[in-house]
Structure formats: C-alpha cells, structure tokens
C-alpha cells in the first residue's frame, strides 16, 4: 500500500512532512508541517494517515 505522507529530514537537521500525492509539504489546519522535530514529524504522519470521519462516515 502506498503511503501518502512521509517524514523527511531536511539539510537543516529539522523534519518536514510531505504529501507525496500533491508533491508539497503537508498541512494540519493552517500549519505547514516544516521545521519539526523528528517526533513531531512522525506523530503528524500517523495523524494524517488515519481515515477521516465526517458525519458518521469514514473518508479515506
């Protein structure tokens, strides 16, 4: 199964989360997921990879 989101170590030593389908940094709300610690990036990938629920249904 293809993973849509990926944590990437940047040359600065900080981490980013990329949306591989869109080819851009991922977002949660209005926050662009760049400049993160490794732990923050890994947690964001887990959160973003969970099926979204809308009005009682899952939206993948």
C-alpha positions as CSV (number, residue, x, y, z in Angstrom):
1,X,0.0,0.0,0.0
2,X,1.3,3.4,-1.0
3,X,1.9,5.9,1.9
4,X,0.7,9.3,1.1
5,X,2.6,11.2,3.8
6,X,6.3,10.9,4.5
7,X,8.6,12.5,7.2
8,X,11.7,13.9,5.5
9,X,14.9,15.1,7.2
10,X,15.9,18.5,5.8
11,X,19.5,19.7,5.4
12,X,18.9,22.0,8.4
13,X,18.5,19.0,10.7
14,X,14.8,19.6,11.1
15,X,12.0,17.5,9.7
16,X,9.1,18.1,7.3
17,X,6.1,16.1,6.4
18,X,5.4,15.8,2.6
19,X,2.2,14.9,0.9
20,X,3.6,12.6,-1.9
21,X,0.3,12.8,-3.9
22,X,0.4,16.6,-4.1
23,X,4.2,17.0,-4.1
24,X,4.1,19.7,-1.4
25,X,4.5,20.0,2.3
26,X,1.5,18.6,4.2
27,X,-0.7,20.8,6.4
28,X,-2.8,20.2,9.5
29,X,-5.3,23.0,9.8
30,X,-3.4,26.1,8.7
31,X,0.0,24.9,9.9
32,X,2.5,23.8,7.2
33,X,4.4,20.8,8.6
34,X,8.0,22.1,8.2
35,X,10.7,22.8,10.8
36,X,9.6,20.0,13.1
37,X,11.4,17.7,15.5
38,X,11.6,14.0,14.4
39,X,9.0,13.1,17.0
40,X,6.6,15.8,15.8
41,X,7.0,14.7,12.2
42,X,6.4,11.0,13.0
43,X,3.3,11.9,15.0
44,X,2.0,14.1,12.2
45,X,2.4,11.3,9.7
46,X,0.4,9.0,12.0
47,X,-2.4,11.6,12.4
48,X,-2.6,12.4,8.7
49,X,-2.6,8.7,7.7
50,X,-5.7,7.9,9.8
51,X,-9.0,7.7,8.0
52,X,-11.0,11.0,8.4
53,X,-14.5,10.8,9.8
54,X,-17.2,13.1,8.5
55,X,-20.8,13.0,9.6
56,X,-20.5,9.5,11.0
57,X,-18.7,8.0,7.9
58,X,-15.0,7.4,7.2
59,X,-13.5,9.3,4.4
60,X,-10.2,7.9,3.2
